[in-house]
Amino acid sequence: MVTDPGQLRLLALIERHGSLTAAARALQLTPAAVTQQVVKAERDWQVPLVVRGPRGATLTAAGALLAAHGRTVEEASDKAEAELAALLGHLSLRLRIGTFQAAALHLLPPALTALRHRHPDADVSVVDVVSGRGVEEIGAGRLDMVIVASWGTPLVPPPHIRAHSLLLDPMVVVLPDDHPLATGQPADTELHLEQLRDESWVSILAGHAAREQFHDAAREAGFTPTVRFETESYDVAQALVGTGSAVALVSRLALARAPGTTHRELAHPRPYRHLYAVTRTDASLTPLADMLIDLLRDVARDITATWEAPPRERRRPSNSRHGAGSRIAAPKRWAKP
């Protein structure tokens, strides 16, 4: 026969409490249910196990032998319950986060600060994760939440993964601050991508979704872009634009306002990326994840509110990259005729 640990534990409880009624109370069962379990145990073991009397119940020699093993089962059960409670308590305060650079710089810090105020004992860790690997990290259980971006198309995760929308992050054109399109019209003027068809470009590396989106947008605008520089970083792209050598499409969230640069919004339809927080569908063991998602959405609303009414920029002198007192004259790639 296959040994039933529940029968062993039942005999240990009868031995400890001295009655079927008290054992039933410990198991949160009715006395009748415990009596039925004793009958079944005696039938399974094919030997009398319990002697019932007017003053309670005692065990036979066979019952006492099995009860000794039942105490081991009960101790293991109690230990398992305590360890699981400790684990769940730890997991409820643990949050392992993955994110990409722009979100780590601009979206996550205010939300984490608010989370720390609410739960100062939270066990939070953050690692860099490229968007393309985020769902994989969640599926493998290595992270509890990742912030990822999807360029132009909705993120469709597998059934056991859930994507929580955070914000739409539009692309803007970053220009050298002496570019004619920057100096020749008001700062709130929206540009059409075809106005930049003859420019040299800094672009994200080939093979990245952002690069594919850029080429698709250029094709729809009727030109093939001349890409002179490639990088995996919007910060690097903006620094290169600041040299006066090229222009770039950069996520609005990633705008760093590098020296020598300015930016202009694109006319609709404008390319964008969609930011998500990704978790497992069953995130009951990590309740801090839901709280942080709410905080991230609050931060996202505050950020996007500033995008809706951008302040007008003041005109800058054409040599502003070098300062008014610079001894080096700024070369003008976009000299007016």
Secondary structure as UniProt FT lines:
FT   HELIX           5..17
FT   HELIX           20..27
FT   HELIX           31..45
FT   STRAND          50..53
FT   TURN            54..55
FT   STRAND          56..59
FT   HELIX           61..93
FT   STRAND          94..99
FT   HELIX           101..102
FT   HELIX           103..107
FT   HELIX           108..118
FT   TURN            120..121
FT   STRAND          123..128
FT   HELIX           131..133
FT   HELIX           134..139
FT   TURN            140..141
FT   STRAND          145..151
FT   TURN            159..160
FT   STRAND          161..176
FT   TURN            177..178
FT   HELIX           180..183
FT   TURN            187..188
FT   HELIX           193..196
FT   TURN            197..198
FT   STRAND          200..204
FT   TURN            206..207
FT   HELIX           209..220
FT   TURN            221..222
FT   STRAND          226..231
FT   HELIX           234..241
FT   TURN            242..244
FT   STRAND          247..251
FT   HELIX           252..254
FT   TURN            259..260
FT   STRAND          261..266
FT   STRAND          272..280
FT   TURN            284..285
FT   HELIX           287..308
FT   TURN            318..322
FT   TURN            324..325
FT   TURN            333..334
//
